[in-house]
């Protein structure tokens, strides 16, 4: 669950056109390939919608 500061930060970054992605720490250290895959999915979706 996000706290108010995180919600405000997410809103601000989103207003600037950034996609905010959050992952559990375990994925960062144990499965970086999963992270790369998920990030690519988001980037591909954004490229399709702007392309």
DSSP file (Angstrom, degrees, kcal/mol; ACC not computed):
  #  RESIDUE AA STRUCTURE BP1 BP2  ACC     N-H-->O    O-->H-N    N-H-->O    O-->H-N    TCO  KAPPA ALPHA  PHI   PSI    X-CA   Y-CA   Z-CA
    1    1 A X              0   0    0      0, 0.0     2,-0.2     0, 0.0     0, 0.0   0.000 360.0 360.0 360.0 134.7    0.0    0.0    0.0
    2    2 A X        -     0   0    0      1,-0.1     2,-0.1     4,-0.0     0, 0.0  -0.572 360.0-135.4 -84.7 144.2    1.3    3.4   -1.0
    3    3 A X     >  -     0   0    0     -2,-0.2     4,-2.4     1,-0.1     5,-0.2  -0.429  33.9 -95.7 -89.0 174.7    1.6    6.2    1.5
    4    4 A X  H  > S+     0   0    0      1,-0.2     4,-2.5     2,-0.2     5,-0.2   0.858 123.4  54.0 -60.9 -38.6    0.5    9.8    0.7
    5    5 A X  H  > S+     0   0    0      2,-0.2     4,-2.5     1,-0.2    -1,-0.2   0.929 110.4  46.9 -62.8 -44.8    4.0   10.9   -0.2
    6    6 A X  H  > S+     0   0    0      2,-0.2     4,-2.9     1,-0.2    -2,-0.2   0.903 111.2  52.0 -63.5 -40.7    4.3    8.1   -2.7
    7    7 A X  H  X S+     0   0    0     -4,-2.4     4,-2.4     2,-0.2    -2,-0.2   0.918 111.2  47.0 -61.3 -43.4    0.9    8.8   -4.1
    8    8 A X  H  X S+     0   0    0     -4,-2.5     4,-2.4     2,-0.2    -2,-0.2   0.911 112.9  49.1 -64.2 -42.5    1.8   12.5   -4.6
    9    9 A X  H  X S+     0   0    0     -4,-2.5     4,-2.8     2,-0.2     5,-0.2   0.922 111.3  49.6 -62.8 -44.9    5.2   11.6   -6.2
   10   10 A X  H  X S+     0   0    0     -4,-2.9     4,-2.7     1,-0.2     5,-0.2   0.919 111.1  49.3 -60.6 -44.1    3.4    9.1   -8.6
   11   11 A X  H  X S+     0   0    0     -4,-2.4     4,-2.1    -5,-0.2    -1,-0.2   0.921 112.4  47.8 -61.8 -44.3    0.9   11.8   -9.5
   12   12 A X  H  X S+     0   0    0     -4,-2.4     4,-1.0     2,-0.2    -2,-0.2   0.946 114.0  45.5 -62.8 -49.2    3.6   14.3  -10.2
   13   13 A X  H ><>S+     0   0    0     -4,-2.8     5,-2.4     1,-0.2     3,-0.6   0.898 112.5  51.6 -63.4 -40.0    5.7   12.0  -12.3
   14   14 A X  H ><5S+     0   0    0     -4,-2.7     3,-1.6    -5,-0.2    -1,-0.2   0.880 104.1  57.5 -62.8 -37.8    2.7   10.8  -14.2
   15   15 A X  H 3<5S+     0   0    0     -4,-2.1    -1,-0.2     1,-0.3    -2,-0.2   0.753 105.1  52.3 -65.6 -22.2    1.7   14.4  -15.0
   16   16 A X  T <<5S-     0   0    0     -4,-1.0    -1,-0.3    -3,-0.6    -2,-0.2   0.425 127.4-100.1 -91.0  -0.6    5.1   14.8  -16.6
   17   17 A X  T < 5S+     0   0    0     -3,-1.6     2,-0.3     1,-0.3    -3,-0.2   0.518  77.5 136.4  96.7   6.1    4.6   11.7  -18.8
   18   18 A X      < -     0   0    0     -5,-2.4     2,-0.5    -6,-0.2    -1,-0.3  -0.627  50.0-135.0 -86.2 145.5    6.5    9.2  -16.8
   19   19 A X        -     0   0    0     -2,-0.3     2,-0.6     2,-0.0    23,-0.0  -0.881  17.9-145.5 -95.4 128.1    5.2    5.7  -16.1
   20   20 A X        -     0   0    0     -2,-0.5     2,-0.4   -10,-0.1   -10,-0.0  -0.851  18.4-174.5 -98.5 119.5    5.7    4.7  -12.5
   21   21 A X        -     0   0    0     -2,-0.6     2,-0.4     2,-0.0    18,-0.0  -0.927   4.6-165.8-114.3 137.4    6.5    1.0  -12.0
   22   22 A X        +     0   0    0     -2,-0.4     2,-0.3     2,-0.0    -2,-0.0  -0.982   7.8 179.1-125.6 135.7    6.8   -0.7   -8.6
   23   23 A X        -     0   0    0     -2,-0.4     2,-0.1     2,-0.0    -2,-0.0  -0.958  34.3-103.0-132.2 150.5    8.3   -4.1   -8.0
   24   24 A X    >>  -     0   0    0     -2,-0.3     3,-1.3     1,-0.1     4,-1.1  -0.448  34.5-118.3 -68.1 145.9    8.8   -6.1   -4.8
   25   25 A X  H 3> S+     0   0    0      1,-0.3     4,-1.7     2,-0.2     3,-0.3   0.837 110.4  66.2 -55.1 -36.3   12.4   -6.1   -3.7
   26   26 A X  H 3> S+     0   0    0      1,-0.2     4,-2.6     2,-0.2     5,-0.4   0.844  98.8  52.1 -59.1 -33.3   12.7   -9.9   -4.2
   27   27 A X  H <> S+     0   0    0     -3,-1.3     4,-1.5     3,-0.2     8,-0.3   0.869 104.4  56.7 -70.7 -34.9   12.3   -9.5   -7.9
   28   28 A X  H  < S+     0   0    0     -4,-1.1    -2,-0.2    -3,-0.3    -1,-0.2   0.915 120.8  27.3 -61.4 -43.1   15.1   -7.0   -8.1
   29   29 A X  H  < S+     0   0    0     -4,-1.7    -2,-0.2     2,-0.1     3,-0.2   0.794 131.1  34.0 -92.2 -30.6   17.6   -9.3   -6.5
   30   30 A X  H  < S+     0   0    0     -4,-2.6    -3,-0.2    -5,-0.3    -2,-0.2   0.726 128.1  22.4-101.4 -23.6   16.2  -12.8   -7.5
   31   31 A X    >X  +     0   0    0     -4,-1.5     4,-1.4    -5,-0.4     3,-0.8  -0.395  56.5 157.5-145.7  64.1   14.7  -12.4  -10.9
   32   32 A X  H 3> S+     0   0    0      1,-0.3     4,-2.4     2,-0.2     5,-0.2   0.783  77.4  63.6 -62.3 -25.6   16.0   -9.4  -12.8
   33   33 A X  H 3> S+     0   0    0      1,-0.2     4,-2.2     2,-0.2    -1,-0.3   0.883  99.8  53.1 -65.1 -36.3   15.0  -11.0  -16.1
   34   34 A X  H <> S+     0   0    0     -3,-0.8     4,-2.5     2,-0.2    -1,-0.2   0.924 108.4  50.4 -61.2 -44.5   11.4  -10.8  -14.9
   35   35 A X  H  X S+     0   0    0     -4,-1.4     4,-2.7    -8,-0.3     5,-0.2   0.934 109.6  49.9 -60.1 -46.5   11.9   -7.1  -14.3
   36   36 A X  H  X S+     0   0    0     -4,-2.4     4,-2.4     1,-0.2    -1,-0.2   0.906 111.1  50.3 -58.8 -41.6   13.3   -6.5  -17.8
   37   37 A X  H  X S+     0   0    0     -4,-2.2     4,-2.0     2,-0.2    -1,-0.2   0.919 111.8  46.5 -63.4 -44.9   10.4   -8.4  -19.3
   38   38 A X  H  X S+     0   0    0     -4,-2.5     4,-1.9     2,-0.2    -2,-0.2   0.890 112.5  49.9 -67.0 -39.5    7.8   -6.3  -17.4
   39   39 A X  H  X S+     0   0    0     -4,-2.7     4,-2.5     1,-0.2    -1,-0.2   0.914 109.5  51.8 -65.3 -42.6    9.5   -3.0  -18.2
   40   40 A X  H  X S+     0   0    0     -4,-2.4     4,-2.9    -5,-0.2     5,-0.2   0.899 106.3  54.8 -60.4 -40.5    9.7   -4.0  -21.9
   41   41 A X  H  X S+     0   0    0     -4,-2.0     4,-2.2     2,-0.2    -1,-0.2   0.929 110.3  45.5 -58.1 -46.1    5.9   -4.8  -21.9
   42   42 A X  H  X S+     0   0    0     -4,-1.9     4,-2.3     2,-0.2    -2,-0.2   0.924 113.7  48.9 -64.8 -44.5    5.2   -1.3  -20.6
   43   43 A X  H  X S+     0   0    0     -4,-2.5     4,-2.5     1,-0.2    -2,-0.2   0.906 110.6  50.8 -62.9 -41.4    7.5    0.4  -23.1
   44   44 A X  H  X S+     0   0    0     -4,-2.9     4,-2.3     2,-0.2    -1,-0.2   0.902 110.0  49.8 -63.3 -40.9    6.0   -1.6  -25.9
   45   45 A X  H  X S+     0   0    0     -4,-2.2     4,-2.0    -5,-0.2    -1,-0.2   0.919 111.8  48.4 -62.6 -43.3    2.5   -0.5  -24.9
   46   46 A X  H  X S+     0   0    0     -4,-2.3     4,-1.3     1,-0.2    -2,-0.2   0.903 111.5  49.8 -64.7 -40.3    3.6    3.1  -24.7
   47   47 A X  H  X S+     0   0    0     -4,-2.5     4,-1.8     1,-0.2    -1,-0.2   0.883 109.7  51.4 -65.9 -38.3    5.2    2.9  -28.1
   48   48 A X  H  < S+     0   0    0     -4,-2.3    -1,-0.2     1,-0.2    -2,-0.2   0.887 111.1  47.5 -64.6 -39.0    2.2    1.3  -29.7
   49   49 A X  H  < S+     0   0    0     -4,-2.0    -1,-0.2     1,-0.2    -2,-0.2   0.733 122.7  33.6 -77.7 -20.8   -0.1    4.1  -28.3
   50   50 A X  H  <        0   0    0     -4,-1.3    -2,-0.2    -5,-0.2    -1,-0.2   0.570 360.0 360.0-105.1 -12.4    2.2    6.9  -29.5
   51   51 A X     <        0   0    0     -4,-1.8    -2,-0.1    -5,-0.2    -3,-0.1   0.443 360.0 360.0 -81.6 360.0    3.5    5.3  -32.6
